[in-house]
């Protein structure tokens, strides 16, 4: 149980970021696109809505003169001309009907398909609005994530994703290691690919962003699945999970199918503000869910937690971008201090976290799915190493790679560049295989370049 009252230890945005307008300009949304594999969809969903309205308006404008002509030609002797006009009007009317049907179908899917989760109710949104991070009706980063998003950029990204690239994913499934799943007092991290990890600390088992599904999409049966083809364990093999710790609600971090499979083995869900609504829709009892804002501190089951900032965004559907918060996490036990970055671009918040909570025995730091066009919300590998140093980390474990293709870089590029940057900055780095357990305080940690040794 949560044994101490939540502390409101807020740090002003001015201490973290330079003075900039409280506006977020990022219009990137992690969601389903192209062959259900492209997760970074540059099309703003509000732009989609406006586009549909514009389309309907144009159709209406085209229909109006045609019907006017019909009334005029009906009095004339030009029968053939009347038939031509009638045929054109029917086609336009049919187009209008199809568009309306598509809009209705989309709305029904959005509200009826449980995978999309649940947007916070009006009552809940009112409570969320008290957060300093809630600005102009949604959660926003203190500093704008600068990114040019226009038609040219969008088309360029879609074009790049359609190009074939032999190294964008492995040619054969990745070989996995057998994980050590038992709880004990030793601090251990087991990485399952992407950001999903098992942290055992002080005899407790915590799952961090457990995405165990086939693909990060609301329709995971389409497209290509995870690189390893599966997981190195069965759900039945997992110990009782003392808590699931979530960083945000994107599909590659919060998976509907995974929650359904493991919710009966989980004692508590520790999540950023608003994310609990998804879990409740999926059958998790409200009393098992605790939501937190940035800089909230609390103790749970003998461990000390802090919900800390990240520079990212949220959303699972066309209508809920920014409806829930995103975060990173500090997890402190008796012997170990752990930092989990969640998803984030590089920004001054890492230094602030390091000053307040560092040093850390281990950092699980985002490293992958980057591109210069969205660098403000996903770090480059060299920034991953710098962020590790900013929070005063000792051992670095790069995450957010090795499972899915959500960007244009080679699948092994994140770890190659992170290792090079770590060695150049005298940073201790671990590069475990999927399923391989890292003993945080051991003299030796996995550091072989296993991704190069595949047959």
Secondary structure as the mmCIF struct_conf table of DSSP 4:
data_model
#
loop_
_struct_conf.conf_type_id
_struct_conf.id
_struct_conf.beg_label_comp_id
_struct_conf.beg_label_asym_id
_struct_conf.beg_label_seq_id
_struct_conf.end_label_comp_id
_struct_conf.end_label_asym_id
_struct_conf.end_label_seq_id
STRN STRN1 UNK A 2 UNK A 2
BEND BEND1 UNK A 4 UNK A 4
HELX_LH_PP_P HELX_LH_PP_P1 UNK A 5 UNK A 6
STRN STRN2 UNK A 7 UNK A 8
HELX_RH_AL_P HELX_RH_AL_P1 UNK A 13 UNK A 16
BEND BEND2 UNK A 17 UNK A 17
BEND BEND3 UNK A 19 UNK A 19
BEND BEND4 UNK A 22 UNK A 22
STRN STRN3 UNK A 29 UNK A 33
TURN_TY1_P TURN_TY1_P1 UNK A 34 UNK A 37
STRN STRN4 UNK A 38 UNK A 41
BEND BEND5 UNK A 43 UNK A 43
HELX_RH_AL_P HELX_RH_AL_P2 UNK A 45 UNK A 73
TURN_TY1_P TURN_TY1_P2 UNK A 74 UNK A 75
BEND BEND6 UNK A 76 UNK A 77
HELX_RH_AL_P HELX_RH_AL_P3 UNK A 79 UNK A 112
HELX_RH_3T_P HELX_RH_3T_P1 UNK A 114 UNK A 116
HELX_LH_PP_P HELX_LH_PP_P2 UNK A 119 UNK A 121
HELX_RH_AL_P HELX_RH_AL_P4 UNK A 122 UNK A 128
TURN_TY1_P TURN_TY1_P3 UNK A 129 UNK A 130
BEND BEND7 UNK A 131 UNK A 131
TURN_TY1_P TURN_TY1_P4 UNK A 132 UNK A 133
STRN STRN5 UNK A 134 UNK A 135
TURN_TY1_P TURN_TY1_P5 UNK A 136 UNK A 137
STRN STRN6 UNK A 138 UNK A 139
BEND BEND8 UNK A 142 UNK A 143
HELX_RH_AL_P HELX_RH_AL_P5 UNK A 151 UNK A 162
BEND BEND9 UNK A 163 UNK A 163
TURN_TY1_P TURN_TY1_P6 UNK A 166 UNK A 167
BEND BEND10 UNK A 168 UNK A 169
BEND BEND11 UNK A 171 UNK A 172
HELX_LH_PP_P HELX_LH_PP_P3 UNK A 173 UNK A 175
HELX_LH_PP_P HELX_LH_PP_P4 UNK A 177 UNK A 179
BEND BEND12 UNK A 185 UNK A 186
STRN STRN7 UNK A 188 UNK A 191
BEND BEND13 UNK A 193 UNK A 193
STRN STRN8 UNK A 194 UNK A 194
TURN_TY1_P TURN_TY1_P7 UNK A 195 UNK A 195
STRN STRN9 UNK A 197 UNK A 201
TURN_TY1_P TURN_TY1_P8 UNK A 202 UNK A 203
STRN STRN10 UNK A 204 UNK A 208
BEND BEND14 UNK A 209 UNK A 209
BEND BEND15 UNK A 213 UNK A 217
TURN_TY1_P TURN_TY1_P9 UNK A 218 UNK A 221
BEND BEND16 UNK A 222 UNK A 223
TURN_TY1_P TURN_TY1_P10 UNK A 227 UNK A 228
BEND BEND17 UNK A 229 UNK A 230
BEND BEND18 UNK A 232 UNK A 233
HELX_RH_3T_P HELX_RH_3T_P2 UNK A 235 UNK A 237
BEND BEND19 UNK A 238 UNK A 238
HELX_LH_PP_P HELX_LH_PP_P5 UNK A 239 UNK A 240
STRN STRN11 UNK A 241 UNK A 241
BEND BEND20 UNK A 242 UNK A 242
STRN STRN12 UNK A 243 UNK A 245
BEND BEND21 UNK A 247 UNK A 247
TURN_TY1_P TURN_TY1_P11 UNK A 251 UNK A 253
BEND BEND22 UNK A 254 UNK A 254
HELX_RH_AL_P HELX_RH_AL_P6 UNK A 256 UNK A 262
HELX_RH_3T_P HELX_RH_3T_P3 UNK A 263 UNK A 265
STRN STRN13 UNK A 266 UNK A 266
BEND BEND23 UNK A 267 UNK A 267
STRN STRN14 UNK A 269 UNK A 272
TURN_TY1_P TURN_TY1_P12 UNK A 273 UNK A 275
HELX_RH_AL_P HELX_RH_AL_P7 UNK A 276 UNK A 281
TURN_TY1_P TURN_TY1_P13 UNK A 282 UNK A 283
HELX_RH_3T_P HELX_RH_3T_P4 UNK A 286 UNK A 288
STRN STRN15 UNK A 289 UNK A 292
TURN_TY1_P TURN_TY1_P14 UNK A 294 UNK A 295
STRN STRN16 UNK A 296 UNK A 300
TURN_TY1_P TURN_TY1_P15 UNK A 301 UNK A 302
STRN STRN17 UNK A 303 UNK A 308
BEND BEND24 UNK A 311 UNK A 311
BEND BEND25 UNK A 316 UNK A 319
TURN_TY1_P TURN_TY1_P16 UNK A 321 UNK A 322
BEND BEND26 UNK A 323 UNK A 324
STRN STRN18 UNK A 328 UNK A 332
BEND BEND27 UNK A 334 UNK A 335
STRN STRN19 UNK A 337 UNK A 340
BEND BEND28 UNK A 343 UNK A 343
TURN_TY1_P TURN_TY1_P17 UNK A 348 UNK A 348
HELX_RH_AL_P HELX_RH_AL_P8 UNK A 349 UNK A 357
STRN STRN20 UNK A 360 UNK A 366
BEND BEND29 UNK A 369 UNK A 369
HELX_RH_3T_P HELX_RH_3T_P5 UNK A 372 UNK A 374
TURN_TY1_P TURN_TY1_P18 UNK A 375 UNK A 377
BEND BEND30 UNK A 378 UNK A 378
HELX_RH_AL_P HELX_RH_AL_P9 UNK A 381 UNK A 390
TURN_TY1_P TURN_TY1_P19 UNK A 391 UNK A 392
STRN STRN21 UNK A 393 UNK A 399
BEND BEND31 UNK A 400 UNK A 400
STRN STRN22 UNK A 401 UNK A 401
BEND BEND32 UNK A 402 UNK A 403
BEND BEND33 UNK A 407 UNK A 409
TURN_TY1_P TURN_TY1_P20 UNK A 411 UNK A 412
HELX_RH_AL_P HELX_RH_AL_P10 UNK A 413 UNK A 424
TURN_TY1_P TURN_TY1_P21 UNK A 425 UNK A 426
STRN STRN23 UNK A 428 UNK A 430
HELX_LH_PP_P HELX_LH_PP_P6 UNK A 432 UNK A 433
TURN_TY1_P TURN_TY1_P22 UNK A 434 UNK A 435
STRN STRN24 UNK A 437 UNK A 439
TURN_TY1_P TURN_TY1_P23 UNK A 440 UNK A 441
BEND BEND34 UNK A 442 UNK A 443
HELX_RH_3T_P HELX_RH_3T_P6 UNK A 450 UNK A 452
#
